[in-house]
Amino acid sequence: MSALSATLGGGGLRSLLPNGAAARPESLSSSLSAPVRTLTPPSQLSDLELIDGCLAGSRLMQKYLYERFAGRMMAVCLRYAQTTFEAEDVLQEGFLTVFKNLSSFRRECPLEFWIRRIMVNAALRQHRRNAPLVAVSDGGEYPEDLMGEEFTLSNYNFEELLNLIQELAPRYRMVFNLFAIEGYGHKEIGDMLGISEGTSKSQYSRARAILKSKIERLDAHRSHGSFRS
């Protein structure tokens, strides 16, 4: 995941933590004026301990919470965004929401699940802001219905899958992610995106058709490369 590592490293993200704390560890460590401190290695802290520390005002615990989930959440944001820069914006907005609303987390589900939902909602807001600027076009001819056909994405690495999904038109990308990866139903997706249930089903089918065609071309390219080598 070189793209993901490059995005998160070197101060690539702008300020995420409350009160303007910078995302970079060296900036955060210089302002640890919080009442909660710990000598326990971050990896040994439970999610609940991180939450309690954040709620007590510890910048250090905020840093630890961010570092624990930023990589996984960036992977989520990248699937919804068309560019790394856009994914960074979604991640920043999502974590601002996380820290702002952490006191309302009821601890009835895993913290990661709660944060992931926040990131998806941030991606939806970004999509709504950008929707008037982007036409739904894929530049190709594909079968209208592939609901009975199956294909797998398990044979492809993160970079390949990310490129395939990011190449989808925005609406197709949103519907595919929400249905195939997040597990929402088409009625829920319709409510989220302001479209009908039938439109969600149609756009998901279209997205699958486009992905299947792209995967077939990728497989052909691989086979051709292997044959030549």
Secondary structure as UniProt FT lines:
FT   HELIX           2..8
FT   TURN            10..11
FT   HELIX           18..20
FT   HELIX           25..29
FT   TURN            30..31
FT   HELIX           42..44
FT   HELIX           47..55
FT   TURN            56..57
FT   HELIX           59..80
FT   HELIX           84..101
FT   HELIX           102..104
FT   HELIX           111..130
FT   HELIX           131..133
FT   TURN            147..148
FT   TURN            154..155
FT   HELIX           158..166
FT   HELIX           170..176
FT   HELIX           177..181
FT   HELIX           186..193
FT   HELIX           197..228
//
